[in-house]
Amino acid sequence: MTRNRITALVLAVVVAVVFAGCDAARKAREKGTEIKDKTTVAVSGKTESDTIKIGAIFSVTGSASFLGAPEKKTAEMLQEQINAAGGVLGKQLEIIIYDDEGDESKTQELAKKLLFEDQVLAIIGPSRSGNTMAIKEFMDENKTVLISCAAAETIVDPISPWVFKVYQKDSFVARHILKHMQDNGIANIAVLYGNTGFGQEGLKQMKAFAGQFGVTIGYEAHYDPAATEGDFETLLTKIKADPSIQAIVNWSILPAQSIVPRKLKELDIALPLYHSHGFGNIQYARDAGDAAEGIIFPAGLLIAAYELPADHPQKDVLVNYRRAYEDRYNEDISTFGGHAYDAINILVSALETAGTDGDKAALRDAVENVSFLGTGGMYRYSPEDHNGLDMDSLEMLTIRDGKFTLLNQ
């Protein structure tokens, strides 16, 4: 081999290595891997803009649109209200909203887009528990605050330094349901749950606390998001065949919340039906028709705001947000829009403490010490509690004459 050929070969290898390195860097950026020139800003968050950019990932379309659509509308309304009032410490607030369609892989893609392309300071959402868990580790790795609108307790237990949530804990919901059963002499139940992160966590909490209230779960079954009326008829027929079952719990955020009560009525199964706090959108009840009458579920007080006495500490917050939303969009409020309301206001409150220079670490510390009266209750975050609510944040509600109302009203 001549010297010239050897030299040419070496140069070819060097060029190939260089281009391979460039290609690897390109692919790394596409995957959200920390590349120095891009993520120095993404992780620190420091910018000199006159606009504060935060991200939001909601399930605006798909099977969880009952959650994400009101969250998106609330975020848009709040952005307008906050900016009309002068912004945050004199800066305009920009909320960049993306729709993950309920797809966990899309949530991951959008989180990377928000951090590495949009350069947001924090993220609100996602709407669903499984989608939140899909980016929990990513948010920690990239040292960016996430305030989830989803419910599963695993979002904040174990605690991740950068991840918070506003939805009441599943364990609170399970204990409220079980206490009501205990008070009414119900000792053996069936639990149906959606095969999602939310549904699985609900079953886990029901099992964890049932014994403390003298309740046995005599039958349990899950269903997929695409379950048909025939699938539910099969499950409910099994329950009907067991005379020892005294009540049914349906833990879901899926359209099944409307199908199950309809099928119970068709099959002439006269058992008390409990739902989780995922039932907080009146459209579920409307889709079930008169079969929804008497459904019992724990929820925050937003959907019963007008029934509260004038001196209730949440009355003004709940009524003001509810009226603003319903007047603007000409549709009924849901607890889910309230989650976006709380998450955004908590973040704004923290920004007013931490400042708006984009210091993500200072923002995280400020969020962790927030006290805020919202639609979900009185939030008191701490290093030990990234949900910040207590059992009193929930009340037992029911459907009466096609409307949400306090159970004991």
N, C-alpha and C positions, 0 to 999 in steps of 0.2 A: 504494500500500500504506500503510495507516494505521500510526501509531507503535505502537499496541497489538499489531497483527499482527506487526510487525517484532520487538517485544520477545518475543512468544510464540514466534516462530520461532527466535530466538537461544537462548532457554531450552530449547527442544526439542533443538537441536543439542548444547548443553552436556550435557544429561541423557543423550543418546545416546552421547556420547563417554565420559562417566563409566561408563555401563553397559557399553560396549564394552571399556573398560579393565578393569573388574571381571571380565568374561567372559574376557578374554585372560589375566588373572592366574589365574583358575580353571583354564583349560586348561593354562597353563604348569605349575601345580602338579601336574595330572594327568600331565603328561609328565615330571615330575621336574626341570623347569627350576628354577634356583636363585632362589627367592623369599625375600627377606630375612628375613621373620619366621619362616620355617620352616627354611631351610637354614643359618642361623647356627649352630644347634645341630647339625644333621646333619653339617656339614663339620668343625666343631671337635670335636664329640662330647662336649663337657663337660656333665655332668649331676650332680645331687646325689643320685641314687638309691642305695639300698643293694643294688641288683641290677645286675650287669653284663650287658648284653644284646648278644649277637652273633647274626648271622644265618647260615643255611646254606641253600644251594640244591642239591638233589640230584635226579637222575633216578630217583625212587623207582618210578615206573611207566613203561610204554612199552618201546621196544626196548632201552634201556640200563638196565633195572631191575636187571640183574645187578651193575651198578656202584652205583646209588643206594640200593637197599634195604639192603645191608650198611653203607653209609655212614650212613644215617639211624639204624639200630639202634645203631651204634657211638657216634654223637653222643648219643643218648638215654642210653646206658649210662654214658658219660663224665660227662655232666652230673650224673647221680645220684651217681656215685663222688666227683667233685670236691666237690660240695656236702655230701656226708656227711662228708668229711674237713675241712670248715670253709670251703669256697669258695676264692675267690681274694683273698688279703689281707683276709680277713674278710667279703667280700661274696659273695652267692650268684650263681652263673652261670646265666643263662637263655639257652638256645640255641633261637632261633626257626627252625623248619625248614619249608621249602616245597618242593613237588614241581613241577619244571618239565616233567615228562613227556618230557624230551629235546627240547623245543621251544625254539628259540633266541629267538623273540619273547616267549615266556612267561618265559624267563630274564630278559630285559630288564625286563619288567613287575615281576617279583618283586624284582629288585635295587632298583628305584625304591621299591617298597613298603617294603622293609627299611630303606632309608635315610631316606625322608621321612615314613613313617607309624610304623614300629616304632622308628625312631631307634637303630639298632644301631651298635655301635662298630666292627665289622669283619664281613666275610663269609667263610665257609668254602665251598668249592666254586667253580663247579659240578662235576658229575661228568664232563662231556664237554668235549673240546677246542673244538669249534665254539661251544658255549654259553659257554665262558669267553671266547673271543675276541669274542663278541657284547657283552660288558660290560667288556672291558678298558679301553677309552678312557673309558667312563662312570665307572669307579672312580677313574681318574686325575683326571678333571675334578672329581670330588667329594671328592678327597683322603681316601679311605677304603681301609684295607688289605683286599686280597683274597688269600686263600691257596687256590689252585685245587687240586682233586683230579684234574685231567686231565693228559694226558701231552704234548701237542704242544709242541715246542720253541719255537714262535713265541709261546707264552704269556709266555716270559721272554727271548726273543731277537727283536727288541731289548728291552732292559730297560725296563720302565715303573716309575717310582719306587714305586708303591703296589701292584704285583702280584707275587705269589710263587707257587710251586707246590711240591708234595711228590712227585709221581710222577717216576720216573727219566726222564731225557732220552731221546728217540727216537734220538738219535745214538749213545748208549751201547748201546741195544738193537741197532741196525743193525750196529754194529761187533762185538758179541758173536756175532751170527748169522754174519756174514761171516768172522770169524776161525775159527769152527767149520767152516765150509765149506772154507776154505783148508786147514785141518789135515786135512780128509778128502778132498782132491782134487776138490772140486766147483767147476767153473769156469763153467758156463752154467746159468742158473736162470730160472724164471718167477716173477713177483710178481703176486699177486692182492691187491686191497685194497678195503675198504669205501669208498664214495663219501661220506666224512665228513671233517671236519677231521682226525681222528685218522689215518684211512687215507691221506689225501693227504700228510700230513706224514711218515708212514712211508715211502711211496714216494720222497719227496724225499730222505730220509736214506739210503735204500738206494742210490739213484743217486749221491749225493754221495760215498759211501765204497766202493762196489763195486770201482772200479778199484784202490784201494790194496791190496786183498786178491786181486787177480787174478781177479775174478768179473765176468762179463758178464750183464746182464739181457736175455735173449733174447726174452722175451715178458712183457708187462704188460697187465693188464686190471682194470677196476674193476667193482663191482656195487653196486646200490642196496640200502637197508635192506629193501625189499620183494621182493628177488630170490627167485625160486622155485627148487626143485630142478632144474627144467628149464633155467633160466638157467645154473646151475652145471654141469650136464651139458654144455651147449654150450661153455662156457669150458674145461672139463677135457678134452673130446674134442679140442679144438685142441692142447692141450699134449701129449696122448697121441700125436698125429700127428707130433710133432716129436721125433725120436730124440736130438737134441742136448741136450735139456733134462735136467738131472741132479738137480734138486731144485725144490721149490715153497715159496714163502713166502706165507702168508696173513695179511695185516696188518689186523686188524679187532677191534672190540668187539661185533660183531653176532652174532645166532644162527648166522650163516654159519660161525662157528668150529666148530660141530658138524656142519653140513651138508657142508662141504668134505671132511672125512675120510671121512664115510659114502659120498659119491659117488666118491671115489677108490677105495674098496674095491669098490663096485659095478661100476666101470669097469675093475677089475683094473689100476690104475695103481700100480706098485710103486716110487714115488719117495719119497725122504725128504721129510717135511712139517715145515716150521718155522712156528711162530706167533710173534707179538709178545708183549710183556708184557701185552697185553690178554686173554691166555688164563688169567689167574690166578684163575678161579673153577671149582671142580671140577665144577660143574653142566654146563659146556660139554663136559667129557670124558664125563660120564655120558650126556648126550644123544647123543653120538656112538657110544656103546657100545664094543665091542671095536675099532672102527676108530680109536679115539683112541690105542691102544697105540703107543708109539714116537714120538709127536709131540715135537718138540724146541722149547724156547722159553726165553728169558731172563726172569728175574723176581727180585723180592726174596725174602728167605729165610723170610718168615712162613709160607708154605705148606709149607715143609720144616723147620719149627722143631725138631721132635722128633728129627731126624736129626743135628743139630749137636752137636759135642762140648760137654761141660759148661763148658769154659773159653772158649767163643766169646763175644766181647764183646756180641753181641746176644741171646744165648740167653735170659737172664732176661726181657728186655723182650718178646720174641716169645712165649715160652711163657706168661707171665702174662696178656698180652692175649688170646692165643688161647684159653686155658682159660676165662677170664672170659666171653668172647663165646660160646663153644660151650656152656658150662654154662647160660648165661642164655637163649639162643635155641634150643638143641637143633638147631643146624645147623652145617655146616662153615664154617670161616673162609675168607675170600678176601683177596687182596691189596688189594681195593678198600675194604673196611672199614678196613684198615690205613692207607689214605690219610687218612681222616677222623680216625683216632686220632692220626696225626702232626700234621695241620694244627691240630687243637684243642689238643694239648699244646704245640706251638710257640707258638701264640697265648697260651696261659696263661703259658708261660715268659716271653714278652715283656711281658705285663701285670704280672708280678711285678717286672720291672725298671723299666717305665715308670710304674707306679702305676695306680690304678683311678679317677682323677678324670675320665677321658674325654678326655684329650689325645691326639687322633689322630696328630698329628705325632710326639709322643714315642713312641707305640706303634709307628709305622712304623719309626722309628730303632731301636727295641729289636728288632723282628722282623729287621731287616737285619743285626743283629749276633748273632743266636741261634746257639748250638751246642747240638744236641739229638740224643741217640741214640734213634732211633725204629724203627719196623718197616721203613722203607725204607732205613735205613742211618744213618750219622753225618752229620747236617745241619750245614753250616757256611755260613750265608748271609753275603754281603758285598755292598758296593755294586756289585761286578762280577758277582756270581753270585746270582740269586734262585731257584735250585733247590737249591744247596748240597750236592749229592751228587757222587760220582765213579764211575768205572767199576766199582769194587769193590762197589758197592751191588747189583750184579746177579750172579747165577750161572745157569749153564745147567741147566735142569730137563727132565724128561721125564715121560711117563705110563707107569707100570709096574704091571701088575696092577690097573688102574683107579685108581691113586693118584698124586699128585704125589710125585716123588722127585728127588734130585739126580742129574744125568745120569751123573756119574762115580762114583757111590756103589757 
